[in-house]
Amino acid sequence: MISLDQVQLLEQKVGSAVEKITQLNAENSALRAKCAELQSALDAKSEQFNSFQSDQNKIEEGILSALDRLNTVENTVLESANGDSSSSEETVDYSYVGGDNNQSDPYNNGSQGQF
């Protein structure tokens, strides 16, 4: 037969189990809420990261485009300079260069040194 002490011990254990289950359900709810909050924050950060990555790609494309344009301008200037220098070399007077009379050279300081 079951004694009164055994029934009281069983009631204590059931009460303790119910209390623990209630406590764990509250903790579970709090953890689920925290998980949802963190998931929301992660989604926002992922969206922000994707936006930054898109902006970075646009910036990189802009820089590369500007460099290409500068390259084109540089090539045009160099081609223009090469075209002008070949025609201007024909009209430059080099008669004072290389002669024995370096006195006519305005840049000659009297030294006979070679470059």
MDTraj code that builds the backbone (N, CA, C; nanometers):
import mdtraj as md
import numpy as np

residues = "MET ILE SER LEU ASP GLN VAL GLN LEU LEU GLU GLN LYS VAL GLY SER ALA VAL GLU LYS ILE THR GLN LEU ASN ALA GLU ASN SER ALA LEU ARG ALA LYS CYS ALA GLU LEU GLN SER ALA LEU ASP ALA LYS SER GLU GLN PHE ASN SER PHE GLN SER ASP GLN ASN LYS ILE GLU GLU GLY ILE LEU SER ALA LEU ASP ARG LEU ASN THR VAL GLU ASN THR VAL LEU GLU SER ALA ASN GLY ASP SER SER SER SER GLU GLU THR VAL ASP TYR SER TYR VAL GLY GLY ASP ASN ASN GLN SER ASP PRO TYR ASN ASN GLY SER GLN GLY GLN PHE".split()
xyz = np.array([
    [0.0824, -0.1159, 0.0000],
    [0.0000, 0.0000, 0.0000],
    [0.0883, 0.1241, 0.0000],
    [0.0373, 0.2345, -0.0555],
    [0.1112, 0.3591, -0.0665],
    [0.0880, 0.4382, 0.0617],
    [0.1979, 0.4886, 0.1152],
    [0.1871, 0.5651, 0.2389],
    [0.1670, 0.7132, 0.2094],
    [0.1222, 0.7841, 0.3093],
    [0.0991, 0.9283, 0.2972],
    [0.2298, 1.0015, 0.2672],
    [0.3393, 0.9574, 0.3236],
    [0.4698, 1.0195, 0.2980],
    [0.5106, 1.0063, 0.1521],
    [0.4800, 0.8929, 0.0934],
    [0.5137, 0.8723, -0.0488],
    [0.4312, 0.9646, -0.1378],
    [0.3041, 0.9839, -0.1044],
    [0.2172, 1.0722, -0.1827],
    [0.2649, 1.2160, -0.1703],
    [0.3026, 1.2576, -0.0496],
    [0.3515, 1.3941, -0.0293],
    [0.4837, 1.4154, -0.1040],
    [0.5706, 1.3173, -0.1031],
    [0.6974, 1.3271, -0.1771],
    [0.6706, 1.3375, -0.3267],
    [0.5735, 1.2580, -0.3752],
    [0.5358, 1.2634, -0.5171],
    [0.4801, 1.4008, -0.5514],
    [0.3958, 1.4578, -0.4666],
    [0.3399, 1.5914, -0.4905],
    [0.4511, 1.6966, -0.4953],
    [0.5500, 1.6845, -0.4087],
    [0.6623, 1.7782, -0.4088],
    [0.7411, 1.7684, -0.5397],
    [0.7652, 1.6467, -0.5837],
    [0.8403, 1.6276, -0.7077],
    [0.7614, 1.6769, -0.8272],
    [0.6314, 1.6536, -0.8325],
    [0.5473, 1.7025, -0.9420],
    [0.5453, 1.8552, -0.9398],
    [0.5305, 1.9147, -0.8228],
    [0.5307, 2.0611, -0.8099],
    [0.6637, 2.1193, -0.8556],
    [0.7732, 2.0556, -0.8162],
    [0.9054, 2.1005, -0.8569],
    [0.9221, 2.0880, -1.0082],
    [0.8722, 1.9783, -1.0652],
    [0.8817, 1.9576, -1.2105],
    [0.7985, 2.0620, -1.2846],
    [0.6779, 2.0906, -1.2363],
    [0.5923, 2.1916, -1.3004],
    [0.6597, 2.3285, -1.2925],
    [0.7177, 2.3597, -1.1777],
    [0.7880, 2.4880, -1.1615],
    [0.9063, 2.4973, -1.2578],
    [0.9808, 2.3897, -1.2697],
    [1.0968, 2.3878, -1.3608],
    [1.0505, 2.4013, -1.5053],
    [0.9427, 2.3323, -1.5418],
    [0.8895, 2.3411, -1.6791],
    [0.8446, 2.4835, -1.7084],
    [0.7793, 2.5481, -1.6133],
    [0.7351, 2.6870, -1.6308],
    [0.8563, 2.7787, -1.6504],
    [0.9574, 2.7568, -1.5685],
    [1.0806, 2.8366, -1.5790],
    [1.1468, 2.8145, -1.7151],
    [1.1563, 2.6906, -1.7598],
    [1.2191, 2.6593, -1.8886],
    [1.1377, 2.7146, -2.0056],
    [1.0033, 2.7123, -1.9949],
    [0.9187, 2.7712, -2.0998],
    [0.9417, 2.9221, -2.1106],
    [0.9572, 2.9896, -1.9972],
    [0.9847, 3.1343, -1.9979],
    [1.1213, 3.1616, -2.0594],
    [1.2202, 3.0813, -2.0205],
    [1.3540, 3.0978, -2.0759],
    [1.3541, 3.0698, -2.2260],
    [1.2795, 2.9679, -2.2670],
    [1.2684, 2.9335, -2.4091],
    [1.2063, 3.0497, -2.4877],
    [1.1028, 3.1092, -2.4323],
    [1.0383, 3.2235, -2.4987],
    [1.1351, 3.3412, -2.5113],
    [1.2110, 3.3668, -2.4048],
    [1.3080, 3.4760, -2.4079],
    [1.4163, 3.4481, -2.5117],
    [1.4633, 3.3234, -2.5177],
    [1.5660, 3.2877, -2.6164],
    [1.5120, 3.2954, -2.7589],
    [1.3878, 3.2553, -2.7792],
    [1.3280, 3.2665, -2.9131],
    [1.3158, 3.4133, -2.9560],
    [1.2773, 3.4992, -2.8604],
    [1.2669, 3.6427, -2.8902],
    [1.4050, 3.6993, -2.9231],
    [1.5059, 3.6594, -2.8460],
    [1.6431, 3.7060, -2.8712],
    [1.6927, 3.6556, -3.0060],
    [1.6608, 3.5311, -3.0386],
    [1.7003, 3.4739, -3.1675],
    [1.6359, 3.5515, -3.2826],
    [1.5077, 3.5831, -3.2695],
    [1.4385, 3.6600, -3.3726],
    [1.5001, 3.7991, -3.3866],
    [1.5352, 3.8598, -3.2734],
    [1.5988, 3.9917, -3.2759],
    [1.7345, 3.9855, -3.3461],
    [1.8125, 3.8843, -3.3138],
    [1.9437, 3.8687, -3.3765],
    [1.9312, 3.8367, -3.5255],
    [1.8320, 3.7572, -3.5621],
    [1.8104, 3.7262, -3.7035],
    [1.7729, 3.8524, -3.7803],
    [1.6910, 3.9353, -3.7191],
    [1.6523, 4.0621, -3.7811],
    [1.7743, 4.1532, -3.7990],
    [1.8583, 4.1593, -3.6953],
    [1.9798, 4.2411, -3.7039],
    [2.0735, 4.1865, -3.8110],
    [2.0843, 4.0540, -3.8189],
    [2.1691, 3.9924, -3.9215],
    [2.1168, 4.0249, -4.0614],
    [1.9863, 4.0183, -4.0796],
    [1.9282, 4.0518, -4.2099],
    [1.9570, 4.1974, -4.2470],
    [1.9452, 4.2877, -4.1490],
    [1.9720, 4.4295, -4.1742],
    [2.1186, 4.4503, -4.2095],
    [2.2083, 4.3837, -4.1362],
    [2.3521, 4.3977, -4.1645],
    [2.3867, 4.3372, -4.3004],
    [2.3232, 4.2267, -4.3356],
    [2.3483, 4.1656, -4.4663],
    [2.3032, 4.2587, -4.5782],
    [2.1891, 4.3210, -4.5583],
    [2.1394, 4.4168, -4.6576],
    [2.2338, 4.5368, -4.6685],
    [2.2805, 4.5839, -4.5543],
    [2.3744, 4.6965, -4.5534],
    [2.5049, 4.6573, -4.6210],
    [2.5533, 4.5374, -4.5934],
    [2.6759, 4.4891, -4.6562],
    [2.6595, 4.4812, -4.8077],
    [2.5465, 4.4277, -4.8531],
    [2.5217, 4.4183, -4.9973],
    [2.5163, 4.5560, -5.0606],
    [2.4593, 4.6518, -4.9887],
    [2.4542, 4.7891, -5.0391],
    [2.5946, 4.8475, -5.0493],
    [2.6759, 4.8260, -4.9453],
    [2.8145, 4.8746, -4.9483],
    [2.8933, 4.8078, -5.0594],
    [2.8711, 4.6788, -5.0779],
    [2.9425, 4.6060, -5.1827],
    [2.9021, 4.6589, -5.3209],
    [2.7749, 4.6870, -5.3383],
    [2.7285, 4.7441, -5.4647],
    [2.7907, 4.8818, -5.4871],
    [2.7921, 4.9641, -5.3817],
    [2.8543, 5.0967, -5.3919],
    [3.0030, 5.0843, -5.4236],
    [3.0690, 4.9872, -5.3604],
    [3.2124, 4.9656, -5.3850],
    [3.2362, 4.9295, -5.5310],
    [3.1494, 4.8443, -5.5852],
    [3.1634, 4.8067, -5.7266],
    [3.1432, 4.9280, -5.8178],
    [3.0459, 5.0120, -5.7837],
    [3.0227, 5.1327, -5.8640],
    [3.1424, 5.2274, -5.8551],
    [3.1985, 5.2409, -5.7356],
    [3.3162, 5.3270, -5.7179],
    [3.4323, 5.2730, -5.7993],
    [3.4528, 5.1419, -5.7927],
    [3.5628, 5.0803, -5.8675],
    [3.5436, 5.1001, -6.0175],
    [3.4213, 5.0817, -6.0647],
    [3.3934, 5.1030, -6.2070],
    [3.4189, 5.2483, -6.2455],
    [3.3805, 5.3417, -6.1582],
    [3.4030, 5.4838, -6.1849],
    [3.5510, 5.5167, -6.1924],
    [3.6286, 5.4598, -6.1002],
    [3.7735, 5.4839, -6.1006],
    [3.8361, 5.4254, -6.2259],
    [3.7968, 5.3040, -6.2614],
    [3.8520, 5.2418, -6.3818],
    [3.8136, 5.3207, -6.5064],
    [3.6908, 5.3705, -6.5091],
    [3.6474, 5.4525, -6.6226],
    [3.7296, 5.5815, -6.6304],
    [3.7522, 5.6454, -6.5152],
    [3.8320, 5.7682, -6.5131],
    [3.9750, 5.7401, -6.5571],
    [4.0313, 5.6274, -6.5120],
    [4.1673, 5.5913, -6.5533],
    [4.1739, 5.5652, -6.7041],
    [4.0722, 5.4992, -6.7584],
    [4.0685, 5.4770, -6.9028],
    [4.0619, 5.6087, -6.9785],
    [3.9796, 5.7011, -6.9271],
    [3.9690, 5.8314, -6.9932],
    [4.1015, 5.9065, -6.9850],
    [4.1677, 5.9006, -6.8691],
    [4.2983, 5.9655, -6.8556],
    [4.4007, 5.9015, -6.9487],
    [4.3953, 5.7711, -6.9616],
    [4.4837, 5.6997, -7.0526],
    [4.4621, 5.7461, -7.1961],
    [4.3362, 5.7601, -7.2328],
    [4.3037, 5.8060, -7.3674],
    [4.3567, 5.9475, -7.3901],
    [4.3360, 6.0350, -7.2916],
    [4.3849, 6.1727, -7.3030],
    [4.5370, 6.1730, -7.3117],
    [4.6024, 6.0932, -7.2283],
    [4.7479, 6.0867, -7.2291],
    [4.7985, 6.0382, -7.3646],
    [4.7356, 5.9345, -7.4174],
    [4.7768, 5.8831, -7.5486],
    [4.7568, 5.9877, -7.6574],
    [4.6465, 6.0604, -7.6502],
    [4.6204, 6.1652, -7.7487],
    [4.7253, 6.2750, -7.7396],
    [4.7571, 6.3151, -7.6175],
    [4.8587, 6.4200, -7.5982],
    [4.9944, 6.3728, -7.6486],
    [5.0303, 6.2484, -7.6161],
    [5.1592, 6.1958, -7.6605],
    [5.1652, 6.1849, -7.8125],
    [5.0563, 6.1387, -7.8723],
    [5.0533, 6.1299, -8.0191],
    [5.0634, 6.2684, -8.0813],
    [4.9938, 6.3623, -8.0204],
    [4.9979, 6.4997, -8.0701],
    [5.1387, 6.5572, -8.0549],
    [5.2019, 6.5319, -7.9405],
    [5.3371, 6.5824, -7.9166],
    [5.4355, 6.5174, -8.0128],
    [5.4216, 6.3894, -8.0383],
    [5.5105, 6.3213, -8.1319],
    [5.4912, 6.3744, -8.2735],
    [5.3688, 6.4026, -8.3096],
    [5.3425, 6.4585, -8.4426],
    [5.3969, 6.5988, -8.4550],
    [5.3828, 6.6799, -8.3499],
    [5.4332, 6.8170, -8.3523],
    [5.5855, 6.8197, -8.3464],
    [5.6460, 6.7336, -8.2689],
    [5.7910, 6.7381, -8.2525],
    [5.8617, 6.6944, -8.3803],
    [5.8021, 6.6022, -8.4543],
    [5.8690, 6.5607, -8.5783],
    [5.8661, 6.6728, -8.6813],
    [5.7591, 6.7505, -8.6826],
    [5.7551, 6.8606, -8.7782],
    [5.8340, 6.9799, -8.7260],
    [5.8383, 6.9973, -8.5931],
    [5.9110, 7.1116, -8.5402],
    [6.0610, 7.0873, -8.5398],
    [6.1044, 6.9613, -8.5390],
    [6.2470, 6.9339, -8.5414],
    [6.3095, 6.9817, -8.6725],
    [6.2331, 6.9863, -8.7758],
    [6.2859, 7.0300, -8.9049],
    [6.3145, 7.1796, -8.9048],
    [6.2484, 7.2548, -8.8198],
    [6.2647, 7.3996, -8.8206],
    [6.3577, 7.4497, -8.7110],
    [6.4055, 7.3620, -8.6225],
    [6.4934, 7.4041, -8.5138],
    [6.6347, 7.4207, -8.5672],
    [6.7007, 7.5284, -8.5249],
    [6.8380, 7.5566, -8.5674],
    [6.9340, 7.4965, -8.4662],
    [7.0057, 7.3916, -8.5071],
    [7.1033, 7.3264, -8.4212],
    [7.2468, 7.3628, -8.4603],
    [7.2677, 7.4712, -8.5289],
    [7.3996, 7.5047, -8.5820],
    [7.5021, 7.5307, -8.4721],
    [7.4576, 7.5740, -8.3545],
    [7.5532, 7.6020, -8.2480],
    [7.5925, 7.4767, -8.1710],
    [7.5184, 7.3686, -8.1867],
    [7.5453, 7.2459, -8.1115],
    [7.6564, 7.1682, -8.1797],
    [7.7527, 7.1238, -8.1007],
    [7.8572, 7.0362, -8.1496],
    [7.9715, 7.1067, -8.2201],
    [7.9631, 7.2343, -8.2416],
    [8.0716, 7.3068, -8.3078],
    [8.1827, 7.3387, -8.2104],
    [8.2973, 7.3822, -8.2649],
    [8.4101, 7.4178, -8.1800],
    [8.3867, 7.5488, -8.1084],
    [8.3037, 7.6332, -8.1637],
    [8.2807, 7.7641, -8.1055],
    [8.1577, 7.7565, -8.0144],
    [8.1778, 7.7171, -7.8915],
    [8.0693, 7.7068, -7.7964],
    [8.0358, 7.8417, -7.7337],
    [8.1064, 7.9457, -7.7717],
    [8.0809, 8.0777, -7.7165],
    [7.9452, 8.1308, -7.7620],
    [7.8966, 8.0829, -7.8771],
    [7.7683, 8.1315, -7.9260],
    [7.6520, 8.0657, -7.8516],
    [7.6800, 7.9614, -7.7747],
    [7.5764, 7.8927, -7.6980],
    [7.5473, 7.9737, -7.5720],
    [7.4285, 8.0264, -7.5574],
    [7.3973, 8.1079, -7.4395],
    [7.4002, 8.0269, -7.3101],
    [7.3906, 7.8951, -7.3180],
    [7.3900, 7.8105, -7.1987],
    [7.5289, 7.7592, -7.1640],
    [7.6277, 7.7904, -7.2422],
    [7.7644, 7.7463, -7.2173],
    [7.8278, 7.8405, -7.1170],
    [7.8739, 7.7870, -7.0069],
    [7.9344, 7.8704, -6.9051],
    [8.0862, 7.8742, -6.9191],
    [8.1358, 7.8315, -7.0317],
    [8.2792, 7.8365, -7.0568],
    [8.3492, 7.7048, -7.0299],
    [8.2812, 7.6106, -6.9681],
    [8.3466, 7.4830, -6.9391],
    [8.3420, 7.3964, -7.0664],
    [8.4386, 7.3116, -7.0804],
    [8.4479, 7.2264, -7.1976],
    [8.3970, 7.0852, -7.1675],
    [8.3276, 7.0667, -7.0552],
    [8.2814, 6.9348, -7.0131],
    [8.1722, 6.8803, -7.1048],
    [8.1627, 6.7511, -7.1089],
    [8.0600, 6.6827, -7.1868],
    [7.9480, 6.6372, -7.0933],
    [7.8316, 6.6230, -7.1451],
    [7.7184, 6.5711, -7.0656],
    [7.7243, 6.4228, -7.0599],
])
top = md.Topology()
chain = top.add_chain()
for i, resn in enumerate(residues, 1):
    res = top.add_residue(resn, chain, resSeq=i)
    for name in ("N", "CA", "C"):
        top.add_atom(name, md.element.get_by_symbol(name[0]), res)
traj = md.Trajectory(xyz[None], top)
